[in-house]
Amino acid sequence: MTDSEVAVAAATAGSSLVLDRFGGTLTRIDKGRGDFATDVDLAAEAVILDVIRSERPRDAIEGEESGSTGSQLDGRAWLVDPI
């Protein structure tokens, strides 16, 4: 897959999860300083990261909810903000 195809696959996976959960009950998770996430934010980011990690295991990822992972061995860094 090209980087663009990985990005589209990751976005598709995340959006599918969000659409499946649309209209349902959300669990609010306090992040401090007036900021919060929901269980859907965390789940969407997890499926997005799964796609990126499966296709680009050596890339660094900065996730809004999960923070930094990876070592950027191939010179790429992905920035993920699920919602």
Summary of the structure (lengths in Angstrom):
residues: 83
radius of gyration: 13.4
end to end distance: 24.0
largest distance: 40.2
contacts: 213
relative contact order: 0.19
helix: 43%
strand: 24%
